[in-house]
């Protein structure tokens, strides 16, 4: 199960383990990401689990193993989640190359690509299933209205388009933030996330227990607490990079 986000991998692992435990099936479900402990990695070198949840980068590293042909020979299915997030990017190319390698090691493997927001479904399906394939497309027509509200500066004559341009919009952002509505505040870089978090905390110290920071350089335990807080509702605002 290939997912572009480590944060999602933990949710998927928990979701898969629950029915397997309820049914009493003899299946191991494990993750292999940058957060995986050394002891678990060592155990996976001896024997991979029946269900492995991983990221594009970790999958590529697994395929460099000397025993990759033996380790993946019995592979039956690959599920690529959030395909729209990967498609037409360097990481997407990395996944396509990994899938091509897996098909060489396990010719009967079946590929599933999942996405909720794809424009050219046919092209995306062919990219996931490989050259010469005839993919089957399963779709559903679901009405999901989206409301987009743009918050723009009053004056753009001297607006600093590079660097820390976002902080000039702090007051405008504070006007639209409401603790009643959980909000993710995404930034392009970790440094921007750190600066936005600090500025928001300075402007609204009363939000200290409801405001959190999330990016790839933060310890795994802290990131997991933030994710759990979002689910429980104790955290209302998270400043994050694409790690979330």
N, C-alpha and C positions, 0 to 999 in steps of 0.2 A: 504494500500500500504506500504509494509515493505521494507525499504532500509537500508543498513548498514552504510550509510554516511549522516550526517546531512547536509553537503554542497549540496548533491544531492536532499535532501528533498525539499529545497527551490525552486530549478529549477522545480521539478515535480509539486509542488503546483502552480507555475505560469503557467506552461504549461497546467495543467488541468483546471484552472480557465478561461483561455481565450476562449476556445470553449463553455464552459458552459455559460459564459456571452453572447457570440455571439448568442447562441441558446435560451437565455432567460429561461434556466432551473432552477427550484427552488431547487437547490442543494448547500449545503454548502461544501466547500473544506477547510480543515484545517490540520495543522501539529501538531504532539505531539512528541516533542523531548526534550532534555535537555535544549534547547533554548526557549521553549514555555513559554510565560509570565504567571504569577500567575492568572491574570484575565481570560485569555483564558482557562487555566486548570479548573478554577472554573466553567466556562460556560460549558465545556465539561463534568464535573461531573453531571451536570443537564441533558444534552442531547448531545450525540455524533453526529458529522456531518455525512452526507451521505457518504462522502469520507474522510477517515482519513489516513494521511501519517505519518508513525512513524518508529521508529528504533526497533531492537529486544529487547533492554533493556526496552524501554518505553512500548512496547506491553506487556511484561511480567508483568510490574507493573500494567497496566490496568486490566489484568486478575486476579489480587489479590483483586479487588474491591468486596465489599459485594454484589453488584448488577450486577456482571459480567454476570450472566446467562440472566438477563433481557436485559442488555445493548447490548449483542451480539446475542440475539436470532434471530434477523431478518437479520443477516449478510448473504450476498449472494456470495461474492467473496473475496479472499485474493490474492494479487499479491506480490510475493517476487522478488525483483529486485536484480541483481548482485548475483545470486545464487552461482556462482563459488567462490565469495569472502567469502561466509559464509560456504559453504560445507566443511565438515571434520574439523571444528574448534569448539571451545567452543560456539561461538555465533551461529553457525549453529545448534548445538545441542539444544541450547536455542530456536531457531526458530521452530525446529521440535517439541519440547515439547509444545510450544505455539499453533502450528497448530493442534496438537492432542487435546488440550484442546478446541480450537475453534470448532473442528468437533463434540465434545461432546455437546457443547452448541448450535451449529447450524448444524445439521446433513446434510443438503443439501448444505452446503457451497462448492464452487468450488475453487480450488487452481491453480494459475498460477505461474510458476517459470521462470524467464527471465535470460538469460545469453548469452553472445557472445563468451565466451571462455571456453567451457566444453569439456573434453576428453571423459569420459564415460557418455554419455547422458542418456542412459537407467537407470543406477544406480542413477544418479542425479535426474531424474524424479520420481523414486520410493521413494527416500528420501523425496522429497517435497510433494508428494501426500499421503504418509502414508502407513502403513502395509496393505497388502491385496488389494491394489489398482491396477488398470490397466491403467496407464497414457497414454494419447495421446501426441505424440511428434511432434512438428512443427519445421522444420528446413529449412534453406536456404543455398545454396552453394554460398558463396561470396569469391572471391579472394582478400585477404588482405595481401599483401607482408609485411614482417617485416624485418627490417635491424637491426642487433645487433652488436654494436661495443663496445668491452671491453677496458677500460682504466686501465692498470695495472702498478704497480710501477716498476721502472728499476731494483731495487734490493730488494729481499724479505728475505734476510738472517737475517736482524734485523727488519723486518716489525712488528709493534705492532698490532697483530691481535685482541687484546681486547681493550675495552675502546674507545679512541678517534682516532682510526686508520684512519678514513676518512680524517682528516685534513692534513695528510702527502701527500694527492693527490690534494691539493688545486691548485697548479700550473698547473697540468695536466688537471684538470677540467676547469680552466680558458681558456686554449687553445681551448677547444671545445665549449665553450659558445659563442653564437653570438646573439646580440639583434634582428637580423633579424628573428631568429627562437625562438618563445616562448618556454620556457623550465621549466618543473617541476623538482625540485631537492628533491628527497625523502630521508628521514632519518628514522632510526628505533625508535628514541626517541625524546622527546621534547627538552631535553638538547642538543642533537646533532644538532637539527634544529636551536636552538638559536646560537650555536657556529659557525655553517656553515654560517648562515646569517651574523653574525658579521665579520667573516673573509673575506667573499666575499665583504662586504661593505667597509672594510678597504682596500682591494686590488683594488677595482674598485669604488671609491667614486663617479665617474661620472654616475654610475648606480643607484644612490640613489632614483631617481623618478621611476625607472623601476623594482627595486628589492623589494620583499615583503616576509613576514614571515607568516606561517599559521599552527596553531596547536590548539588542543582542549582547552588549557588554555587561549587563547586570547579571548578578548571580542567579542561577536557576531557581533557588529557593525563593528569592524575592519575586522573580517573574511569576512563579506559580502562585504565590500569595496574591499578587495583583489579579491574576486571571480568576482565582477563586473568589476574590472580592467583587469582581464584576458580575460573576454568576449569582452570588448571594445578595447583591444589591448594596453591600456596605461601601463599595467604591463607586462613585458616580462619574468621575472624570479621569481619563487616562491620557497622558501625553505620550505618544508612541511613534516608533518608526514602523516599517513594514513587518517587524518581528511579531506584531499583534494582528 
